[in-house]
Amino acid sequence: MDTSFYTAVRGTMTQQAHMDILSNNIANINTYGYKSKDASFQDLMYYGMRGIEENPQAGTGSVIRQTDTDFTGAALMNTGNTFDYAIEGNGFFMIQDPADGGITYTRTGSFALSERADGMYLADSRGNLVLDAQQNPIRYVNGQLTATPGMFDFAHTNGMISVGDNYFIPSAKNGAVMQAGNARLVQGSLENSNVDLADQMSKVIVSQRAYSYMLRMVQTADEVEQTINGLRG
């Protein structure tokens, strides 16, 4: 089978994966704290078409190397809710799973009170505990919180691993967690999604066109192969 057929098939798969990323961004345009994601592409193997002296290169397609997250801040929405928080500037809320102590980070500050065996705590929508600046759970005692949510950051946020529902965990290259130096905690507000709808729609159009070209290439490669087989017969 002609290499062009496999290259085109790989192209359709790559563009479909890209479309999945874009559609997920658009679907979360109204999700508080959502951070837009984008695909980074990587060329696959090249090979020589002729001899050593005159050797033009032919590629075998591309794949999505990784999905990057844009942590750029977005506008804040005033909700008036006492347990809603937003971070103005760089930083994350630190969230602890009470079952196993696992730590995740998020920009979504839609919190509420959660009753546990030893009292009331500030928690997220999944019942995980919100930690303060000293990385301790925040309790609700005598009608008020014992602390405010801490704001944490990393030397590099590129490459943080998305684990779903706007939660992230750091990778080795992000470095050690530290206090967010240039951030302000805003109570009674939530951060909007930073998805740019116009930008996403333009990328959708480009990806759709690339997908249609790849399908046409598959069809053409198949027709060429059928013609060659017919001549052989």
Secondary structure as GFF3:
##gff-version 3
##sequence-region A 1 233
A	DSSP	alpha_helix	3	27	.	.	.	ID=ss1
A	DSSP	beta_strand	37	43	.	.	.	ID=ss2
A	DSSP	beta_strand	46	48	.	.	.	ID=ss3
A	DSSP	beta_strand	57	59	.	.	.	ID=ss4
A	DSSP	beta_strand	62	69	.	.	.	ID=ss5
A	DSSP	beta_strand	76	78	.	.	.	ID=ss6
A	DSSP	beta_strand	85	89	.	.	.	ID=ss7
A	DSSP	beta_strand	93	96	.	.	.	ID=ss8
A	DSSP	beta_strand	103	106	.	.	.	ID=ss9
A	DSSP	beta_strand	112	116	.	.	.	ID=ss10
A	DSSP	beta_strand	119	123	.	.	.	ID=ss11
A	DSSP	beta_strand	129	130	.	.	.	ID=ss12
A	DSSP	beta_strand	139	141	.	.	.	ID=ss13
A	DSSP	beta_strand	144	145	.	.	.	ID=ss14
A	DSSP	beta_strand	152	153	.	.	.	ID=ss15
A	DSSP	beta_strand	161	164	.	.	.	ID=ss16
A	DSSP	beta_strand	167	169	.	.	.	ID=ss17
A	DSSP	three_ten_helix	172	174	.	.	.	ID=ss18
A	DSSP	beta_strand	178	179	.	.	.	ID=ss19
A	DSSP	beta_strand	183	187	.	.	.	ID=ss20
A	DSSP	beta_strand	189	191	.	.	.	ID=ss21
A	DSSP	alpha_helix	197	232	.	.	.	ID=ss22
###
